Amino acid sequence: MSNFDLVLKLFLQLTVILAACRVVGWLGRFAGQTQVVSEMIAGVLLGPSLLGALAPTMHQWLFPKASMPILYAISQIGLVLYMFMVGLEFDTNLIRGRLRSAGMISASGILVPFALGAALAFSLNRDAGLFTARISPMMAALYMGAAMSITAFPMLARILYERGISKTRIGTLSLAAGSLDDAMAWCLLAFILAAVKSDASIAMAAIFGGAVYVLAMIYLVKPLLRWFAERELDVTTTTVMLMVVMLCAWSTDAIGIYAVFGAFICGTCMPRGRFAEAVQEKFGLITEALLVPVFFVYSGLNTQIGLVNSAPLLMLAALVILLAIIGKGLACALAARASGEPWRESWTIGALMNARGLMELIILNIGLEKGLITSTLFTIMVLMAIVTTVMASPLFYWIYGRQMNAVNASLAGAAPAHPRT
């Protein structure tokens, strides 16, 4: 297939991807799901699990293997920009104000699912075809633990923002715990990626380089980035900002840590206020409407539900989902209660922290790309990510939404009537 044909096919692929994400998103709203959840499902539907099974010839024609590198490149650009904006929204004041409670919830949300995931990885038979030969049992346990520990921090923030409670006590506590959770999970993933290097010196260089990168960004680069705060977001400023983001992504990728880690740290070091709001306004729409859906579909093209085709694998998938819910949702809820939160708020926090979402797909794609896991385990973990993420919004509305509706109704009843104008 020529380059010209690949470009033509790309335009059609993007049209189908955007249309599918919008349609599934529209249908998902009737079930109380956010657009992110719907895009995760749309990605799986466009992959071999549905479209490839119903119309294999059409699926192969629409998504030929030759076009996969192009979709992968677009998805990586989208992830870098998306994680940059996630870092831009990372508010350290949330952590300072709720450090004790957030730390307890976050620690429970990391340690318990990590222990369950690691124990599961140790117990799995290597002949089951879940981990590749290049990863040791210890590294497999570390990776599985990290994958079970991740939280969908951007989705958590979106649910709280949409319900207008991001600044309330439960909102700030959930965001603080979620941000700490993901920060620790990403650091753990960086360590795992460095440790799986065949050469110990390369692994140490990656770990040391990652630490140097973070310290350099905080103490050397961050003061220089204040330059952006004094300028409008015009063509020149945008170009310089994109150069900084891409250089940070390249830096962490070059030292053996994934590119999104560098973009996230870059976002946390950027100045807040008018500049951050302008970036989110200008880049948020194109990133979330075009680039991130491409990543979801690329993940869906690697998800083959048909691989989970035996009773043992179905039982394993159910076990992974159960352990994920117990390790994350239940553990965080009990930790919130132990830190002094009422039961309603505690269960709400557990339901929100249990969602994996986009962050889980990122860590799974890293594992598949780096040759740590097989397509079978990738599919099982994607199913876990979808189930736990789909649960989040309905559980939140059921546990906490009824209280919000009662408060809103009370306020509406107390408000004076106004004539229509």
Secondary structure, 3 states (H helix, E strand, C coil): CCHHHHHHHHHHHHHHHHHHHHHHHHHHHHCCCCHHHHHHHHHHHHCCCCHHHHCHHHHHHHCCHHHHHHHHHHHHHHHHHHHHHHHHHCCHHHHHHCHHHHHHHHHHHHHHHHHHHHHHHHHCCHHHCCECCCCCHHHHHHHHHHHHHCCCHHHHHHHHHHCCCCCCHHHHHHHHHHHHHHHHHHHHHHHHHHHCCCCHHHHHHHHHHHHHHHHHHHHHHHHHHHHHHHCCCCHHHHHHHHHHHHHHHHHHHHCCCCHHHHHHHHHHHCCCCHHHHHHHHHHHHHHHHHHHHHHHHHHHHCCCHHHCCCHHHHHHHHHHHHHHHHHHHHHHHHHHHHCCCCHHHHHHHHHHHCCCHHHHHHHHHHHHHCCCECHHHHHHHHHHHHHHHHHHHHHHHHHHHHHHHHHHHHHHHHCCCCCCC
